[in-house]
């Protein structure tokens, strides 16, 4: 997934942090207005400023139609920092300092039709502050984050063991660790819900941030986000362009599954040479001249190229991103190749380019109605399925960068 799609916290997340504490907001309501107006007339709404004209703010609320807010001289306006939950720590803000894009919570008297509010108080979360907080979060996840597949979960002991770029990392959770779980139909961080350690299972995608040990083998987590994302290796059975769905015969499960393509789905086509190189790696490591030929044409066994030199002419290293972790020039193989860097170079494709019989590898959401949403789809993978049909999708498509404020970085 591209860094642009997974960078940082969204406005919705910041709203969840700041604007989801009803008790704190009781103090923010103008007491005099509550005393003089009927309870039914008092309105409290959260939304984003769409426009400002004179003393009227047009707000796009978190739900429902737009609302016009009338700001009077007596309207109290304050500014609160991202992550702050106590309105008492908010600072005064001038009306002229409000801008389009700012997130606000307004209290006031609503009109009978609910389309307008005379504002008694406004608490604002500035868009510039959100961006600054987003960048801080990004840097912190990059610096202290780790991501990978869960290989073991000890709920009683409060640990998750994950495989992160060929290295085992034990993640420790405590009562203060923030646990989140990705929604069945979404990989967006803002859609993640509060979760528990008991919900995490072996094979789940896990991303955590916290304090690492000096050798990187352990991490005491401040925050953990996890999710279950099935992988599919198979052939296209049919394409429904009108519904943006794809029917695929899963070769491992031996059944047909339906997945949905959305604008956020990443579809890429592997050029033949790239597919052959990945097949060689999955077949038996970076094979030598003799063994590598059998891996390239899909024959031979997984052990054919053990101990052989890297593929390619004498003295030539494999393409960037295909070198196993821990193997420098002249070094020895010492870990798993970084397939993600390779896949990002593959050209994009579309649903219209897929046809019945095409071989595909898919990573999708679990789906709440039995139809998952495609996260990543690779076509042109016939050599890979011939080389290692049982391990190909798990080896290539995972671990992938979950949508989180950590960008593409992470891992020890």
C-alpha positions as CSV (number, residue, x, y, z in Angstrom):
1,X,0.0,0.0,0.0
2,X,1.3,3.5,-0.8
3,X,2.6,5.8,1.9
4,X,0.1,8.4,0.8
5,X,-2.8,6.2,1.7
6,X,-1.5,5.1,5.1
7,X,0.2,8.2,6.4
8,X,-0.9,9.5,9.8
9,X,-4.0,10.1,11.9
10,X,-7.1,11.5,10.3
11,X,-9.4,14.2,11.5
12,X,-11.8,11.5,12.5
13,X,-9.2,10.0,14.8
14,X,-8.4,13.3,16.4
15,X,-12.1,13.8,16.9
16,X,-12.3,10.5,18.6
17,X,-9.4,11.5,21.0
18,X,-10.7,15.0,21.8
19,X,-14.4,15.0,21.1
20,X,-15.6,11.7,22.5
21,X,-15.5,12.5,26.2
22,X,-19.0,13.7,27.1
23,X,-18.1,14.4,30.7
24,X,-15.4,16.9,29.7
25,X,-17.8,18.6,27.4
26,X,-20.3,19.4,30.2
27,X,-17.9,22.1,31.3
28,X,-17.8,23.5,27.7
29,X,-21.5,24.3,27.6
30,X,-22.4,27.9,28.2
31,X,-24.2,27.7,31.6
32,X,-26.3,30.8,31.1
33,X,-27.7,29.5,27.8
34,X,-28.7,26.2,29.4
35,X,-30.5,28.1,32.1
36,X,-32.5,30.3,29.8
37,X,-33.2,27.9,27.0
38,X,-35.3,24.8,27.1
39,X,-33.3,21.5,27.1
40,X,-34.8,20.5,23.8
41,X,-33.4,23.6,22.2
42,X,-29.8,23.0,23.3
43,X,-27.7,21.5,20.6
44,X,-24.2,20.0,20.7
45,X,-22.6,19.2,17.3
46,X,-19.2,18.2,16.0
47,X,-18.0,18.9,12.5
48,X,-15.6,20.5,10.2
49,X,-15.7,24.2,9.1
50,X,-16.7,24.3,5.4
51,X,-16.9,28.0,5.0
52,X,-17.0,31.3,6.9
53,X,-19.0,34.3,5.7
54,X,-19.3,37.3,8.0
55,X,-20.5,36.0,11.4
56,X,-21.9,32.7,9.9
57,X,-20.0,29.4,9.9
58,X,-21.1,26.6,7.6
59,X,-20.2,23.4,9.3
60,X,-20.2,19.9,7.8
61,X,-21.2,17.7,10.8
62,X,-20.0,14.2,11.6
63,X,-23.5,13.0,10.4
64,X,-26.4,14.7,8.7
65,X,-26.7,17.8,6.5
66,X,-24.7,21.0,6.8
67,X,-25.5,23.4,9.6
68,X,-25.1,27.2,9.7
69,X,-23.7,28.6,12.9
70,X,-24.3,32.1,13.9
71,X,-21.4,33.5,16.0
72,X,-22.3,36.4,18.3
73,X,-20.2,38.8,20.4
74,X,-21.0,36.7,23.5
75,X,-20.0,33.4,21.9
76,X,-17.1,31.9,23.7
77,X,-14.4,30.4,21.4
78,X,-11.5,28.3,22.6
79,X,-8.7,26.3,21.1
80,X,-7.8,22.8,22.3
81,X,-4.7,20.8,21.5
82,X,-4.9,17.3,19.8
83,X,-4.9,14.6,22.4
84,X,-6.0,17.0,25.2
85,X,-9.2,15.7,26.9
86,X,-9.8,18.4,29.5
87,X,-11.5,21.5,28.1
88,X,-10.2,23.5,31.1
89,X,-6.8,23.4,29.4
90,X,-8.2,25.1,26.2
91,X,-7.1,28.6,25.5
92,X,-9.1,31.6,24.2
93,X,-9.3,32.0,20.4
94,X,-10.4,34.9,18.3
95,X,-13.2,34.3,15.8
96,X,-11.0,35.7,13.0
97,X,-8.5,32.8,13.8
98,X,-11.0,30.1,12.8
99,X,-10.3,28.7,9.4
100,X,-11.8,26.3,6.9
101,X,-10.8,22.7,7.8
102,X,-10.8,23.3,11.5
103,X,-12.6,20.7,13.6
104,X,-15.1,22.3,16.0
105,X,-17.6,21.3,18.6
106,X,-20.4,23.8,19.0
107,X,-23.0,24.3,21.8
108,X,-25.9,26.6,21.3
109,X,-29.6,27.0,20.5
110,X,-30.9,25.2,17.5
111,X,-33.6,26.4,15.2
112,X,-36.9,24.5,15.0
113,X,-35.8,22.8,11.7
114,X,-32.3,22.0,13.1
115,X,-30.6,23.6,10.2
116,X,-29.0,26.4,12.1
117,X,-27.5,27.1,15.6
118,X,-26.9,30.3,17.5
119,X,-23.6,29.4,19.0
120,X,-23.0,29.9,22.7
121,X,-19.6,28.2,22.8
122,X,-17.2,26.7,20.2
123,X,-14.2,24.5,21.0
124,X,-11.8,24.3,18.1
125,X,-9.2,21.8,17.0
126,X,-7.1,23.6,14.5
127,X,-6.3,21.9,11.2
128,X,-2.7,23.0,11.5
129,X,-2.5,21.4,15.0
130,X,-3.9,18.2,13.6
131,X,-1.3,18.2,10.8
132,X,1.5,18.8,13.3
133,X,0.2,16.0,15.6
134,X,0.0,13.8,12.6
135,X,3.6,14.4,11.7
136,X,4.6,13.7,15.3
137,X,2.7,10.5,15.3
138,X,4.3,9.5,12.0
139,X,7.8,10.0,13.3
140,X,7.1,8.2,16.5
141,X,5.6,5.1,14.7
142,X,8.6,5.1,12.4
143,X,11.1,5.4,15.3
144,X,9.4,3.0,17.7
145,X,7.2,0.9,15.6
146,X,7.3,-2.8,14.5
147,X,5.0,-4.7,12.3
148,X,4.6,-8.3,11.2
149,X,2.6,-11.5,11.4
150,X,1.7,-13.0,14.8
151,X,3.2,-16.4,15.3
152,X,2.1,-16.9,18.9
153,X,-0.2,-15.2,21.3
154,X,-0.1,-15.6,25.1
155,X,-3.1,-13.7,26.4
156,X,-2.5,-14.8,30.0
157,X,1.1,-13.6,29.8
158,X,0.3,-10.5,27.9
159,X,2.6,-11.2,24.9
160,X,2.4,-11.5,21.1
161,X,5.3,-13.0,19.2
162,X,5.5,-11.6,15.7
163,X,7.7,-12.3,12.7
164,X,9.0,-9.0,11.6
165,X,11.2,-9.0,8.5
166,X,12.6,-12.4,9.3
167,X,13.2,-11.6,13.0
168,X,11.1,-12.8,16.0
169,X,9.9,-9.9,18.2
170,X,8.1,-10.4,21.5
171,X,5.5,-7.6,22.0
172,X,4.5,-7.1,25.7
173,X,1.1,-5.6,26.4
174,X,0.0,-4.2,29.8
175,X,-3.2,-2.7,31.2
176,X,-2.1,0.7,29.9
177,X,-1.5,-0.5,26.3
178,X,-4.0,0.9,23.8
179,X,-5.5,-2.1,21.9
180,X,-7.2,-1.6,18.5
181,X,-8.7,-4.0,16.0
182,X,-9.2,-3.4,12.3
183,X,-12.8,-3.5,11.1
184,X,-13.8,-6.5,9.0
185,X,-14.4,-4.4,5.9
186,X,-11.7,-1.8,6.3
187,X,-7.9,-1.4,6.6
188,X,-8.2,2.2,7.6
189,X,-6.7,3.1,10.9
190,X,-9.6,5.5,11.7
191,X,-12.0,2.6,11.3
192,X,-10.2,0.5,13.8
193,X,-12.2,-0.3,17.0
194,X,-11.1,-0.8,20.6
195,X,-9.9,-4.4,20.9
196,X,-8.4,-6.9,23.4
197,X,-5.4,-9.1,23.4
198,X,-7.7,-12.1,23.4
199,X,-8.9,-11.1,19.9
200,X,-5.4,-11.5,18.4
201,X,-4.6,-14.9,16.9
202,X,-1.7,-16.5,15.2
203,X,-1.5,-15.4,11.6
204,X,-3.0,-11.9,12.3
205,X,-1.3,-8.8,11.1
206,X,0.1,-6.8,14.1
207,X,1.6,-3.4,14.4
208,X,2.8,-2.0,17.6
209,X,4.9,0.9,19.0
210,X,6.7,1.3,22.2
211,X,10.1,0.9,23.8
212,X,12.3,-1.7,22.2
213,X,15.1,-3.7,23.9
214,X,18.6,-2.9,22.8
215,X,18.7,-6.0,20.5
216,X,15.3,-5.4,19.1
217,X,13.9,-8.8,20.2
218,X,11.3,-7.3,22.6
219,X,9.0,-4.3,22.7
220,X,7.0,-3.0,25.5
221,X,3.9,-1.6,23.7
222,X,2.2,1.7,24.2
223,X,-0.2,0.8,21.4
224,X,-1.1,-2.3,19.4
225,X,-3.3,-2.5,16.3
226,X,-4.2,-5.9,14.8
227,X,-6.4,-7.5,12.2
228,X,-7.2,-10.7,10.3
229,X,-6.6,-10.5,6.6
230,X,-7.0,-13.7,4.4
231,X,-4.7,-14.4,1.5
232,X,-5.9,-16.1,-1.7
233,X,-3.9,-17.9,-4.3
234,X,-5.9,-19.0,-7.3
235,X,-7.4,-18.3,-10.7
236,X,-10.1,-15.9,-11.8
237,X,-13.4,-17.6,-12.4
238,X,-15.4,-14.5,-13.4
239,X,-15.3,-10.7,-13.4
240,X,-18.4,-8.5,-12.6
241,X,-17.4,-5.0,-13.7
242,X,-20.7,-3.5,-12.8
243,X,-20.5,-4.7,-9.2
244,X,-16.7,-4.3,-9.0
245,X,-16.3,-7.9,-7.8
246,X,-14.1,-10.8,-8.7
247,X,-14.8,-14.5,-8.3
248,X,-11.6,-16.5,-7.7
249,X,-11.1,-20.2,-7.4
250,X,-8.9,-20.5,-4.3
251,X,-6.4,-23.3,-5.1
252,X,-5.6,-24.0,-1.4
253,X,-9.1,-23.9,0.0
254,X,-10.5,-25.5,-3.1
255,X,-13.5,-23.2,-3.3
256,X,-14.6,-20.1,-5.1
257,X,-14.5,-16.9,-3.2
258,X,-15.9,-13.4,-4.1
259,X,-13.9,-10.3,-3.4
260,X,-14.7,-6.6,-3.9
261,X,-12.5,-4.0,-5.6
262,X,-12.6,-0.5,-4.3
263,X,-10.7,2.7,-5.2
264,X,-8.3,1.9,-2.3
265,X,-7.5,-1.5,-3.6
266,X,-4.0,-1.9,-5.0
267,X,-3.9,-3.9,-8.2
268,X,-0.5,-4.7,-9.8
269,X,0.7,-6.9,-12.6
270,X,4.1,-8.6,-12.3
271,X,6.2,-8.5,-15.5
272,X,7.3,-12.1,-16.5
273,X,11.0,-11.5,-15.4
274,X,10.0,-10.2,-12.0
275,X,7.6,-13.1,-11.5
276,X,10.3,-15.6,-12.4
277,X,12.8,-14.0,-10.0
278,X,10.3,-14.1,-7.1
279,X,9.5,-17.7,-8.0
280,X,13.2,-18.6,-7.8
281,X,13.4,-17.1,-4.3
282,X,10.3,-19.0,-3.1
283,X,11.4,-22.2,-4.8
284,X,14.7,-22.5,-3.0
285,X,16.4,-19.2,-2.2
286,X,18.3,-17.1,-4.7
287,X,19.3,-20.1,-6.8
288,X,22.6,-20.5,-8.8
289,X,23.1,-21.0,-12.5
290,X,22.2,-24.7,-12.5
291,X,19.6,-24.9,-9.8
292,X,18.2,-21.5,-10.6
293,X,17.2,-22.6,-14.1
294,X,14.9,-25.4,-12.7
295,X,13.4,-22.9,-10.3
296,X,12.8,-20.4,-13.1
297,X,10.9,-22.8,-15.3
298,X,8.8,-24.1,-12.4
299,X,10.5,-27.5,-12.1
300,X,12.7,-29.0,-9.3
301,X,12.1,-29.1,-5.6
302,X,12.4,-26.5,-2.9
303,X,15.8,-27.7,-1.9
304,X,17.3,-27.7,-5.3
305,X,19.3,-24.5,-4.9
306,X,20.3,-24.7,-1.3
307,X,23.8,-23.3,-0.8
308,X,24.0,-22.0,-4.4
309,X,25.3,-18.6,-5.3
310,X,22.8,-15.7,-6.0
311,X,21.1,-15.8,-9.4
312,X,22.5,-13.8,-12.4
313,X,25.9,-13.5,-14.0
314,X,29.1,-14.1,-11.9
315,X,29.6,-11.2,-9.5
316,X,26.2,-9.7,-10.1
317,X,23.9,-9.1,-7.1
318,X,20.1,-9.6,-7.4
319,X,17.9,-6.6,-8.0
320,X,17.5,-4.1,-5.1
321,X,14.9,-5.4,-2.7
322,X,15.4,-9.0,-3.7
323,X,18.5,-9.4,-1.5
324,X,17.6,-11.3,1.7
325,X,18.0,-9.3,4.9
326,X,21.5,-9.7,6.3
327,X,23.1,-10.4,3.0
328,X,25.4,-7.6,1.8
329,X,27.6,-7.8,-1.3
330,X,29.9,-10.8,-0.8
331,X,27.9,-11.9,2.2
332,X,25.9,-14.9,3.0
333,X,22.1,-15.3,2.9
334,X,20.6,-14.4,6.3
335,X,16.9,-13.7,6.1
336,X,13.8,-13.2,4.0
337,X,13.8,-10.9,0.9
338,X,11.8,-7.7,1.1
339,X,9.1,-8.4,-1.5
340,X,7.2,-5.2,-0.7
341,X,9.9,-3.1,-2.2
342,X,9.8,-5.2,-5.4
343,X,6.0,-5.2,-5.7
344,X,5.9,-1.4,-5.4
345,X,7.8,-1.3,-8.7
346,X,5.3,-3.5,-10.6
347,X,3.1,-1.6,-12.9
348,X,-0.5,-1.0,-11.8
349,X,-3.4,-2.8,-13.5
350,X,-7.2,-2.7,-13.3
351,X,-10.3,-4.9,-13.0
352,X,-10.8,-4.5,-16.7
353,X,-7.4,-6.1,-17.4
354,X,-8.4,-9.3,-15.5
355,X,-9.9,-12.3,-17.4
356,X,-11.1,-15.8,-16.6
357,X,-8.2,-18.1,-16.0
358,X,-5.7,-15.4,-14.9
359,X,-3.6,-16.5,-11.9
360,X,-3.8,-14.0,-9.0
361,X,-2.5,-13.6,-5.5
362,X,-4.9,-11.6,-3.3
363,X,-4.7,-10.1,0.2
364,X,-8.2,-9.0,1.4
365,X,-10.2,-8.1,4.5
366,X,-12.2,-10.8,6.2
367,X,-15.5,-9.1,5.2
368,X,-18.6,-8.9,7.4
369,X,-20.9,-10.4,4.8
370,X,-18.6,-13.1,3.4
371,X,-17.3,-10.8,0.7
372,X,-13.8,-9.4,1.5
373,X,-12.4,-6.1,0.1
374,X,-9.2,-6.5,-1.9
375,X,-6.2,-4.8,-0.2
376,X,-3.6,-6.0,-2.7
377,X,-4.0,-8.1,-5.9
378,X,-1.2,-9.4,-8.1
379,X,-1.7,-10.8,-11.5
380,X,0.9,-12.4,-13.8
381,X,1.9,-14.8,-11.0
382,X,1.7,-18.1,-12.9
383,X,5.5,-18.9,-12.3
384,X,5.0,-18.2,-8.6
385,X,2.0,-20.5,-8.2
386,X,4.0,-23.3,-10.0
387,X,7.0,-22.8,-7.8
388,X,5.3,-22.5,-4.4
389,X,1.5,-22.6,-4.5
390,X,1.2,-23.3,-0.8
391,X,3.4,-20.5,0.5
392,X,3.3,-17.8,-2.2
393,X,0.6,-15.5,-1.0
394,X,1.7,-15.5,2.6
395,X,5.3,-15.0,1.6
396,X,4.8,-12.2,-0.8
397,X,1.8,-10.2,0.4
398,X,2.6,-10.3,4.1
399,X,3.7,-8.6,6.2
400,X,2.3,-5.5,4.5
401,X,2.0,-2.0,5.8
402,X,-1.2,-1.7,7.7
403,X,-3.0,1.6,7.5
404,X,-1.6,3.3,10.5
405,X,0.2,6.5,11.4
406,X,3.5,4.8,10.8
407,X,3.8,5.1,7.0
408,X,5.9,2.3,5.4
409,X,8.5,2.1,8.1
410,X,8.6,-0.2,11.0
411,X,10.3,-3.3,12.1
412,X,13.6,-3.9,13.9
